[in-house]
Amino acid sequence: MNNYEGIFIVKPDLKEEEAAACFKTINDITLKNGGSVKKEEPWGKRSLAYKLKKAKEGYYYKLDFAAPPDAIEKIEAACKLNADILRTMITKR
């Protein structure tokens, strides 16, 4: 298993509780695909450098986790299917 760092941007029009539920969904996706969460950091609402799907702001969420290499594609695909997630970036540490 490799160590990864993921940054996720969630829609700004959600309430904080809904954004937290979306973060929990991201954790569940990671665990379901054989990963283990090491550290999670909600960064709160921040402005974007440019518009993403007509949004000027977004809730940022950072996740440090370990997962097998083949799980990354599955996690990214599941995040693309979630309409509340604007952008996903996962990098190997």
N, C-alpha and C positions, 0 to 999 in steps of 0.2 A: 504494500500500500504506500502511495506517495502522499506527501503533504501539499495541500492546495490552499489558495486564498481566493475567495469569491467576493466580488462587489456587486450588489444588486440595487437597482433603482426602481422604486415602486411609485405608482401614480400619486400625485399630490392631492387629488380631490377626495381621497379616502380619509376617514377619521383615523385618529391614532390607534384606536383599538383594532380597526380593520387592517391597518398597515402591520400591526403586531401579529395579527392572525396570518397575514401573508408571509411574514418572516417565519412563523412557525411551520407554514406549509413548505417553505424552502428547506428548513431543517428536516422535516419529515421525508421529503424527496431524497435528501442526502442519506439519511439513515436507511431508507427503503432500498437504496441501490448499493448497500454494503459499506457505506462510509461511517465515520465517527466524527462528531462535532467536537472540536477542541476549544474554540472560543468564538463567541458571537458578540458583535458590537452594533447596536442601532445608533447611527450617527444623527438621526433626526432629519428634519426637512431642510433642504439646501437648494439654492438656485443652480440651474444647469448652465453650462457654458453656451449651449445652443438648444433650440427647441427639439424635443423628442415627442413625436405624436401629438403635437400642438401643446405640450406642457412646458412651462418655463421653470418649474420646480419639481422636486421629487424627494421621497423619503429614501435615504441611503442606508444600506445595511451591509456590514462586513462580516464574513464568516470564514474562520480558519478551520479546516477539516482535513481528515485523511480519508482517502478512498482509492479503490483500485482504478487503474488507468481507463478501463472500458466504461466505468460509471460516469465519467465526465460528460460524454456525449448524451447519455440518458438524462442527466441532471439539466444540461443546457436545453435539450429538447422539451423537457417538462416545463421549464421556465418560459420557453417561447410560446407554449400553449396557454399559459396563464395570462389572461388579458390585463391583469393588474400590474404585472412586471414590465417596466419600460425597457430596461437594458440589463444585461448580465455579462460579467467579465470574470472568468476563472483563470487563474495563473498558477503554475507550479512553483512551489517555494524551494 
